[in-house]
Amino acid sequence: MAVQNKSSQIATTVRDFIRLESAGGILLLAASVLALIIANSPMANLYGALLDTTIAVQVGALSISKPLLLWVNDGLMAVFFFLVGLEIKREIMEGELSSFSQVVLPGMGALGGMLVPAGIYAWMNWGDPVALDGWAIPVATDIAFALALLSVFGARVPTALKVLLLTLAIFDDLAAIVIIALFYSGDLSLAALLIGAFVLIIAIIMNRMGVTRTSAYILLGIVVWIAVLKSGVHATLAGVLIAFCIPMRDARDKSPLRELEHNLHGPVAFAILPIFAFANAGLSLTGMSVADLTHPVTLGVISGLLVGKPLGILVFIGLAVMLRFVQLPNNVNWLQLLGVAFACGIGFTMSLFIAGLAFEHGSGEYFNGDRLGILVGSVLSAIVAYVLLHISLPRK
């Protein structure tokens, strides 16, 4: 009976997550289109000035002064990554990543979906060390857009296919966290890192002592965010680290983590991600030509998302099935899997985020080319995914 209740609870969580992320995907699309329109209108200068507006917060000697764009990318996105951390911990403790057999198939797919697009991008930009900073851009998947696309088909989509897409996206998020930590951090401040580590240890001790009040962890999380921001490591990682400290269960068998995750889904899906998209998707098309579309950076991103992502997922899962490590879920066929693999090529939000880090870390000269590649690659991937799923999914 307990196992049945747990399975029912997990199924309900997955359904709620898909509904909310799908609706958020529509708002994300609207915010992106609005940013593109404004960036190519007489209001373009106003749009740029808004994002460049400096906002400063100072308490005594501690001062944080950043343009509005970086408050969005470093601050609001830390909340997004906090939610990602909660989702990953829940899946590891009680969900789709709680047993090895559940991990292998999406894990293999995610591995191929990272290595192949990164390899294609690197191959196309091998002679340019600055452009190579963007190798991780086509590795990402935008789960909100991918689920919004899947939701178009309603009850035609097998539950196993939805779970597979969710689990692939979770692995992508894990990979993005590791990539940001290892490759897109600046000069490190040892003192700030030590302060962040000390506060994080306090949060871990609180967890082990049975402290379940989430507000205490959030206050410590703010301190960790400031310390990580000042350390040179990207500040969004603070969100993930403190999320792993949130207790899964309390003494009454309630879940502080699930409750916090539920409360954050709405603000993240309907406010934080659309604001991020509006701030980052404003690509000016003025003066662009076919040459911009065929530039190695732009072409590398398009090819990575449109070709590398689905090819890597399909080939690596195919090898795992052929070697009998795994088998496809019930009611899922290879054409449906290919459709989901193309849906994973919708990089958008996460690709834009990594692109900003890549060329903030290296040079800003290729950022427009990357954004163009992300937009074109994501749109083409969505079109191909829609066609394949429309053909392959059952009519009833």
C-alpha positions as a printed Julia matrix, in Angstrom:
396×3 Matrix{Float64}:
  0.0    0.0     0.0
  2.84   2.38    0.9
  4.59   1.62   -2.42
  1.33   2.33   -4.3
  0.87   5.66   -2.49
  4.47   6.63   -3.26
  4.04   5.76   -6.97
  0.81   7.78   -7.08
  2.52  10.74   -5.44
  5.4   10.63   -7.94
  2.97  10.38  -10.89
  1.01  13.39   -9.59
  4.22  15.4    -9.19
  5.28  14.58  -12.76
  1.83  15.59  -14.12
  1.82  18.88  -12.18
  5.4   19.62  -13.28
  4.58  19.01  -16.94
  1.42  21.16  -16.84
  3.2   24.07  -15.18
  6.36  23.88  -17.32
  4.27  23.65  -20.49
  2.28  26.77  -19.61
  5.53  28.51  -18.65
  6.95  27.61  -22.07
  4.2   29.6   -23.79
  4.96  32.67  -21.66
  8.68  32.14  -22.3
  8.02  32.2   -26.05
  5.94  35.38  -25.73
  8.71  37.13  -23.74
 11.32  36.1   -26.32
  9.26  37.34  -29.27
  8.62  40.63  -27.46
 12.37  41.07  -26.83
 13.12  40.43  -30.52
 10.47  42.94  -31.62
 11.71  45.65  -29.25
 15.39  45.04  -30.15
 14.5   45.66  -33.81
 12.27  48.67  -33.26
 12.81  52.37  -32.44
 12.76  51.3   -28.76
 16.02  49.35  -29.14
 18.11  52.06  -27.43
 15.67  52.16  -24.52
 15.86  48.37  -24.23
 19.67  48.47  -24.15
 19.71  51.34  -21.64
 17.33  49.45  -19.35
 19.53  46.37  -19.3
 22.66  48.51  -18.73
 21.12  50.37  -15.77
 23.42  49.95  -12.77
 21.81  48.76   -9.54
 23.88  48.85   -6.35
 23.25  47.3    -2.94
 25.57  48.25   -0.1
 25.71  47.23    3.56
 28.72  48.8     5.29
 31.86  47.84    3.38
 30.04  45.12    1.43
 28.88  46.42   -1.94
 27.33  44.68   -4.96
 27.01  46.88   -8.04
 25.9   45.36  -11.35
 23.94  46.23  -14.5
 20.34  45.06  -14.46
 21.19  42.31  -16.99
 23.67  40.73  -14.55
 21.22  41.0   -11.64
 18.87  38.93  -13.78
 21.54  36.43  -14.89
 23.36  36.12  -11.55
 20.51  36.79   -9.12
 17.19  35.62  -10.52
 18.81  32.66  -12.25
 20.26  31.57   -8.9
 16.64  31.03   -7.81
 16.05  29.0   -10.98
 19.1   26.84  -10.24
 17.91  26.49   -6.63
 14.71  24.95   -8.02
 16.76  22.74  -10.35
 18.77  21.55   -7.33
 15.56  20.7    -5.46
 14.25  18.72   -8.45
 17.51  16.82   -8.83
 17.64  15.92   -5.12
 14.0   14.76   -5.18
 14.6   12.58   -8.23
 17.72  11.04   -6.65
 16.03  10.39   -3.3
 12.57   9.24   -4.39
 12.09   9.63   -8.13
 13.38   8.61  -11.54
 17.05   8.62  -10.48
 16.59   6.58   -7.29
 17.75   3.26   -8.79
 20.56   2.37  -11.18
 18.25   0.7   -13.71
 16.23   3.9   -14.06
 19.36   5.98  -14.6
 21.12   4.05  -17.37
 18.88   4.77  -20.38
 18.43   8.54  -19.92
 22.0    8.77  -18.64
 23.38   7.26  -21.84
 21.14   9.52  -23.92
 22.22  12.61  -22.01
 25.91  11.65  -22.35
 25.57  11.39  -26.13
 23.5   14.57  -26.17
 26.42  16.39  -24.54
 29.47  14.9   -26.25
 28.28  14.97  -29.87
 26.99  18.59  -30.08
 30.02  19.86  -28.15
 32.28  17.93  -30.54
 30.54  19.34  -33.62
 30.83  22.91  -32.34
 34.5   22.44  -31.4
 35.29  20.89  -34.79
 33.73  23.86  -36.64
 35.6   26.43  -34.52
 38.86  24.6   -33.85
 41.13  27.32  -35.25
 39.63  30.09  -33.09
 40.48  29.83  -29.37
 38.01  32.62  -28.45
 35.13  30.97  -30.31
 35.97  27.65  -28.63
 34.8   29.16  -25.33
 31.28  28.53  -26.61
 31.64  24.73  -26.95
 29.04  24.05  -24.23
 26.27  26.2   -25.75
 24.59  23.46  -27.85
 24.82  20.98  -24.95
 21.82  22.46  -23.09
 18.09  21.65  -23.27
 15.28  24.08  -22.44
 12.88  21.85  -20.5
 10.05  24.43  -20.5
  9.97  24.68  -24.3
 10.49  20.93  -24.79
  7.59  20.06  -22.48
  5.4   22.75  -24.03
  5.99  21.09  -27.4
  5.16  17.65  -25.98
  1.99  18.97  -24.32
  0.58  19.96  -27.72
 -0.14  16.26  -28.32
 -2.04  15.83  -25.04
 -3.06  12.29  -24.1
 -1.38  10.87  -27.23
  1.99  11.06  -25.44
  2.82   7.91  -23.41
  3.71   8.65  -19.78
  7.0    6.79  -20.24
  7.98   9.21  -23.03
  7.26  12.23  -20.81
  9.3   10.75  -17.97
 12.17  10.0   -20.38
 12.22  13.63  -21.56
 12.12  14.89  -17.95
 14.96  12.6   -16.9
 17.1   13.54  -19.91
 16.56  17.2   -19.0
 17.58  16.56  -15.37
 20.86  15.02  -16.56
 21.35  18.04  -18.85
 20.85  20.36  -15.89
 23.39  18.38  -13.85
 25.86  18.62  -16.73
 25.26  22.37  -17.06
 25.97  22.84  -13.35
 29.27  20.95  -13.61
 30.28  22.75  -16.81
 29.59  26.18  -15.3
 31.58  25.31  -12.17
 34.58  23.91  -14.04
 34.84  26.03  -17.19
 33.04  29.34  -16.67
 34.4   30.65  -13.4
 36.72  33.65  -13.21
 39.68  34.46  -10.95
 39.02  32.85   -7.59
 38.99  34.57   -4.2
 40.06  32.06   -1.54
 38.63  34.13    1.33
 35.16  34.35   -0.24
 35.23  30.62   -1.08
 36.1   29.75    2.52
 33.24  31.88    3.84
 30.82  30.21    1.41
 32.1   26.75    2.35
 31.79  27.52    6.09
 28.16  28.65    5.74
 27.38  25.63    3.56
 28.81  23.32    6.26
 26.46  24.97    8.78
 23.52  24.2     6.45
 24.64  20.55    6.17
 24.93  20.27    9.97
 21.43  21.74   10.33
 20.13  19.1     7.93
 21.82  16.31    9.9
 20.4   17.7    13.17
 16.87  17.56   11.79
 16.23  21.29   11.25
 13.32  21.44    8.79
 12.4   25.15    8.75
 13.17  26.12    5.13
 13.44  29.85    5.93
 16.65  29.15    7.89
 18.22  27.47    4.88
 17.13  30.31    2.57
 18.81  32.9     4.83
 22.02  30.85    4.76
 21.57  30.51    1.0
 21.64  34.29    0.57
 24.97  34.43    2.44
 26.33  31.57    0.31
 25.16  33.39   -2.86
 27.01  36.57   -1.88
 30.16  34.62   -0.99
 30.09  32.64   -4.23
 29.41  35.81   -6.23
 32.47  37.47   -4.68
 34.6   34.32   -5.05
 34.71  34.27   -8.87
 32.68  31.04   -9.16
 29.38  31.71  -10.92
 26.77  32.76   -8.35
 24.0   30.48   -9.65
 25.9   27.49   -8.23
 25.02  28.73   -4.74
 21.39  27.95   -5.51
 22.18  24.33   -6.34
 24.44  23.82   -3.32
 21.95  25.13   -0.77
 19.11  23.18   -2.46
 20.93  19.92   -1.73
 20.81  20.83    1.99
 17.0   21.16    2.15
 15.56  18.18    4.12
 13.61  15.62    2.11
 11.44  14.51    5.05
 10.6   15.79    8.54
  9.57  13.89   11.69
  5.92  13.76   10.51
  6.98  12.3     7.12
  6.08  15.53    5.35
  8.48  16.86    2.72
  9.85  20.4     3.21
 11.7   19.96   -0.1
  8.56  19.08   -2.09
  6.62  21.93   -0.49
  9.34  24.46   -1.32
  9.65  23.06   -4.84
  5.89  23.39   -5.34
  5.9   26.98   -4.08
  8.78  27.99   -6.37
  7.52  26.43   -9.61
  5.0   29.22  -10.28
  7.34  32.2    -9.74
 10.13  30.51  -11.74
  7.94  29.41  -14.66
  5.83  32.56  -14.9
  8.25  35.3   -13.8
 11.95  34.43  -13.55
 12.4   32.52  -16.82
 10.29  34.94  -18.92
 12.25  37.89  -17.45
 15.51  36.1   -18.28
 14.3   35.42  -21.84
 13.22  39.05  -22.29
 16.61  40.28  -21.07
 18.68  37.91  -23.2
 16.73  37.17  -26.39
 16.79  40.73  -27.75
 18.91  40.09  -30.83
 19.15  42.99  -33.29
 18.88  41.73  -36.85
 19.96  45.06  -38.32
 22.79  44.61  -40.82
 22.75  40.81  -40.6
 23.27  38.78  -43.76
 23.71  35.19  -44.94
 27.37  35.51  -43.94
 26.31  35.88  -40.3
 24.23  32.71  -40.57
 27.14  30.73  -42.01
 29.75  32.01  -39.57
 31.48  29.05  -37.82
 30.17  30.12  -34.4
 26.56  30.48  -35.58
 26.75  27.35  -37.71
 28.4   25.41  -34.88
 25.52  26.22  -32.51
 22.85  25.42  -35.12
 24.51  22.14  -36.1
 25.1   21.18  -32.47
 21.45  21.7   -31.51
 19.8   20.45  -34.71
 22.12  17.57  -35.62
 24.45  16.82  -32.7
 21.85  16.71  -29.92
 19.41  14.19  -31.49
 22.23  12.19  -33.12
 24.11  11.84  -29.82
 21.0   10.84  -27.85
 19.83   8.3   -30.43
 23.25   6.71  -31.06
 24.18   6.34  -27.39
 20.77   4.93  -26.42
 20.92   2.65  -29.48
 24.31   1.32  -28.38
 23.03   0.71  -24.84
 20.0   -1.2   -26.19
 22.11  -3.18  -28.66
 24.51  -4.2   -25.89
 21.48  -5.16  -23.74
 22.32  -2.7   -20.96
 18.79  -1.27  -21.22
 15.61  -1.6   -23.22
 13.18   1.04  -24.47
 10.29   1.8   -22.1
  6.94   0.17  -22.81
  4.81   1.93  -25.46
  7.82   3.94  -26.72
  9.22   3.29  -30.2
 12.34   4.53  -31.97
 10.57   7.23  -34.01
  9.03   8.68  -30.85
 12.44   8.59  -29.23
 13.87  10.48  -32.21
 11.13  13.1   -31.82
 12.04  13.58  -28.16
 15.74  13.72  -29.11
 15.0   16.61  -31.49
 12.92  18.3   -28.76
 16.07  18.17  -26.61
 17.7   20.29  -29.33
 15.6   23.24  -28.16
 18.39  24.82  -26.15
 17.06  28.36  -25.81
 17.07  29.49  -22.13
 19.99  27.37  -20.92
 21.93  27.88  -24.16
 21.51  31.66  -23.87
 22.68  31.47  -20.26
 25.81  29.49  -21.12
 26.46  31.74  -24.16
 26.49  34.77  -21.88
 28.99  33.07  -19.58
 31.13  31.83  -22.48
 31.71  35.21  -24.05
 31.72  37.15  -20.82
 34.51  34.77  -19.81
 36.24  35.11  -23.19
 35.12  37.92  -25.48
 31.78  39.52  -26.36
 32.42  39.71  -30.09
 30.62  36.46  -30.92
 27.59  36.83  -28.64
 25.21  38.0   -31.4
 26.26  35.08  -33.6
 25.61  32.67  -30.76
 22.17  34.11  -30.06
 21.31  33.86  -33.75
 22.48  30.24  -33.79
 20.48  29.44  -30.64
 17.29  30.94  -32.07
 17.61  29.24  -35.47
 18.78  25.89  -34.08
 16.04  25.8   -31.41
 13.26  26.73  -33.86
 14.36  24.16  -36.45
 14.71  21.47  -33.76
 11.18  22.25  -32.53
  9.75  21.97  -36.06
 11.41  18.62  -36.76
 10.4   17.3   -33.31
  6.77  18.32  -33.9
  6.63  16.58  -37.29
  8.2   13.36  -35.98
  5.96  13.22  -32.9
  2.86  13.99  -34.98
  3.68  11.05  -37.25
  4.76   8.58  -34.57
  2.35   9.14  -31.66
 -0.88   7.1   -31.55
 -3.98   8.91  -32.8
 -5.99   8.07  -29.68
